[in-house]
Amino acid sequence: MRAHDKWMKKIEAEYEVHECPKLPAAGVEVIFDTQLHQSRGTWRLSIYREANEEDLEANHYLENIGDLLWSKSVEIAFCPYCGKDLYDGACHR
């Protein structure tokens, strides 16, 4: 097995989404995963904006609805929407 394949299996095994009923419907995710240069996984709040039809009309560089316009990610320990301790009782490495 190639090193890349091993790394991808590790990432997939450690990926989890926090299912929070208070999260906005779009543009926000609370996820657990391992970043490229990390030895272990972390919980992160990811906020992003995807292109809509208005964006396509206003910017000729955009090609498709749903193209990523920007994203930000920050490591967290508690869900900012429901307050849950994301590491409490979790089976994360």
Rosetta silent file (secondary structure, phi, psi, omega in degrees, C-alpha in Angstrom):
SEQUENCE: MRAHDKWMKKIEAEYEVHECPKLPAAGVEVIFDTQLHQSRGTWRLSIYREANEEDLEANHYLENIGDLLWSKSVEIAFCPYCGKDLYDGACHR
SCORE:     score description
SCORE:     0.000 S_00000001
   1 L     0.000  132.578 -179.578    0.000    0.000    0.000 S_00000001
   2 L   -70.506  155.653 -179.077    1.342    3.410   -0.976 S_00000001
   3 H   -59.314  -39.985  179.243    2.006    6.042    1.695 S_00000001
   4 H   -61.062  -42.551  179.390   -0.694    8.300    0.196 S_00000001
   5 H   -63.257  -40.391  177.726   -3.273    5.497    0.458 S_00000001
   6 H   -63.043  -43.903 -179.512   -2.365    4.913    4.115 S_00000001
   7 H   -62.753  -42.988 -179.786   -2.704    8.628    4.848 S_00000001
   8 H   -64.473  -39.493  177.561   -6.120    8.789    3.126 S_00000001
   9 H   -63.449  -39.474  178.562   -7.381    5.789    5.118 S_00000001
  10 H   -63.666  -44.986 -179.492   -6.244    7.501    8.347 S_00000001
  11 H   -62.673  -47.421 -178.880   -8.043   10.725    7.404 S_00000001
  12 H   -63.415  -37.465 -179.335  -11.255    8.902    6.465 S_00000001
  13 H   -67.756  -28.011 -176.173  -11.193    6.830    9.671 S_00000001
  14 L  -102.936   11.412 -178.359  -10.927    9.957   11.815 S_00000001
  15 L   -90.381  131.059  178.665  -13.531   12.101   10.009 S_00000001
  16 E  -149.158  145.963  176.551  -16.734   12.929   11.875 S_00000001
  17 E  -110.890  130.656  174.810  -19.444   15.585   11.597 S_00000001
  18 L   -76.854  116.981  179.420  -21.081   17.019   14.730 S_00000001
  19 L   -87.056   96.773 -177.157  -24.838   16.741   14.134 S_00000001
  20 L  -114.044  122.495 -179.660  -26.142   19.879   15.850 S_00000001
  21 L   -68.327  -13.829 -178.241  -29.768   20.913   15.394 S_00000001
  22 L   -93.880   -4.271  178.800  -28.831   24.546   16.069 S_00000001
  23 L   -65.162  145.515  172.272  -26.338   24.851   13.182 S_00000001
  24 L   -58.847  155.163 -175.984  -27.323   27.178   10.330 S_00000001
  25 L   -65.234  -29.267 -178.562  -28.726   25.340    7.305 S_00000001
  26 L  -146.663  152.371  172.793  -25.774   26.240    5.079 S_00000001
  27 L    88.043    0.689 -178.923  -22.249   27.578    5.273 S_00000001
  28 E  -140.333  135.041  175.261  -21.232   26.169    8.663 S_00000001
  29 E  -138.818  145.744  170.161  -19.871   22.776    9.718 S_00000001
  30 E  -115.745  111.845 -172.978  -18.420   21.408   12.936 S_00000001
  31 E  -130.301  152.121  173.123  -16.109   18.572   11.927 S_00000001
  32 E  -112.151  124.403  174.619  -13.448   16.327   13.433 S_00000001
  33 E  -162.192  176.962  178.812  -10.593   15.359   11.151 S_00000001
  34 L  -106.988  123.870  176.751   -6.842   15.273   10.736 S_00000001
  35 L   -79.452  164.991 -173.088   -5.214   18.061    8.784 S_00000001
  36 L   -51.311  -45.898 -173.884   -2.272   17.368    6.499 S_00000001
  37 L  -108.391   28.905  177.555    0.525   18.249    8.940 S_00000001
  38 L  -109.360  146.470  178.532   -1.120   17.187   12.204 S_00000001
  39 L   -85.664  -20.589  178.183   -0.324   14.044   14.122 S_00000001
  40 L  -142.117  161.902 -177.924   -3.836   13.795   15.570 S_00000001
  41 L   -77.024  159.555  177.926   -7.319   14.975   14.730 S_00000001
  42 E  -141.401  157.097  171.818   -9.071   18.061   16.079 S_00000001
  43 E   -84.519  137.714 -179.130  -12.568   19.505   16.109 S_00000001
  44 E  -137.291  143.964  170.034  -12.948   22.555   13.897 S_00000001
  45 E   -94.211  119.740  179.064  -15.619   25.112   13.137 S_00000001
  46 E  -113.121  125.173  178.322  -15.604   25.674    9.377 S_00000001
  47 E  -119.499  132.462 -176.541  -17.449   28.644    7.912 S_00000001
  48 E  -146.930  161.800  176.313  -17.671   29.060    4.164 S_00000001
  49 E  -129.028  128.970  178.540  -19.554   30.871    1.405 S_00000001
  50 E  -107.216  150.995 -178.106  -20.534   29.296   -1.882 S_00000001
  51 L   -67.765  141.246  172.418  -21.434   31.156   -5.067 S_00000001
  52 L  -116.508 -175.277 -176.035  -25.073   31.702   -5.936 S_00000001
  53 H   -60.877  -40.274  178.284  -26.678   32.944   -9.162 S_00000001
  54 H   -60.670  -40.666  179.373  -26.170   36.611   -8.234 S_00000001
  55 H   -62.663  -41.014  179.699  -22.465   35.983   -7.640 S_00000001
  56 H   -63.527  -40.085  179.290  -22.114   34.388  -11.088 S_00000001
  57 H   -68.745  -33.230 -176.678  -23.753   37.394  -12.740 S_00000001
  58 H   -84.970  -19.724 -174.922  -21.549   39.852  -10.831 S_00000001
  59 L  -136.117  110.393 -176.470  -18.216   38.043  -11.319 S_00000001
  60 L   -73.376   -7.717  177.097  -17.243   36.530  -14.662 S_00000001
  61 L   -79.290  -21.261  177.974  -14.429   34.521  -13.047 S_00000001
  62 L   -80.507  142.652 -176.456  -16.950   32.266  -11.298 S_00000001
  63 L  -112.451  -33.782 -172.479  -18.214   29.331  -13.329 S_00000001
  64 L  -135.958  145.395  169.265  -20.709   27.345  -11.235 S_00000001
  65 L   -62.827  133.669 -177.914  -23.275   27.810   -8.522 S_00000001
  66 L    98.486   -7.801  174.688  -21.730   26.234   -5.441 S_00000001
  67 L   -60.173  141.189 -179.340  -18.135   27.267   -6.230 S_00000001
  68 E   -74.155  122.686  177.946  -16.301   28.064   -2.995 S_00000001
  69 E   -89.253  -44.423  177.479  -15.837   31.819   -2.583 S_00000001
  70 E  -161.246  160.847  175.938  -14.067   31.765    0.784 S_00000001
  71 E  -152.237  150.517  176.159  -13.660   29.639    3.885 S_00000001
  72 E  -136.147  147.402 -179.005  -12.352   30.005    7.417 S_00000001
  73 E  -143.216  138.273  179.826  -11.627   27.315    9.971 S_00000001
  74 E  -138.858  139.889  178.731  -10.789   27.475   13.656 S_00000001
  75 E   -72.704  135.800 -178.383  -10.018   24.714   16.145 S_00000001
  76 L  -135.798  162.732  175.542  -12.670   24.384   18.864 S_00000001
  77 L  -116.146  -22.633 -179.552  -13.426   22.203   21.886 S_00000001
  78 E  -127.170  145.045  176.019  -17.111   23.085   22.347 S_00000001
  79 L   -68.920  125.118 -179.083  -19.872   23.541   19.780 S_00000001
  80 L   -72.481   -9.793 -178.094  -20.584   27.299   19.639 S_00000001
  81 L   -97.541  -38.656 -178.630  -24.244   26.609   18.813 S_00000001
  82 L  -117.231  -11.339  177.200  -25.296   24.033   21.432 S_00000001
  83 L    84.427    1.194 -177.550  -22.372   24.160   23.898 S_00000001
  84 L   -62.152  134.888  172.528  -21.585   20.428   23.715 S_00000001
  85 E   -72.545  110.421 -172.986  -18.080   19.413   24.825 S_00000001
  86 L   -72.315  -20.218  179.607  -16.903   17.810   21.594 S_00000001
  87 L   -96.574  -10.921 -177.451  -14.150   15.760   23.250 S_00000001
  88 L   -69.106  116.767  177.530  -16.284   14.488   26.166 S_00000001
  89 L    73.591    6.319 -178.166  -16.824   10.764   25.791 S_00000001
  90 L   -81.494  153.080 -178.999  -15.495   10.758   22.256 S_00000001
  91 L  -100.839   37.219 -177.427  -13.396    7.902   20.962 S_00000001
  92 L   -85.881  148.522 -178.813  -10.947   10.157   19.130 S_00000001
  93 L   -71.084    0.000    0.000   -7.253    9.493   19.052 S_00000001
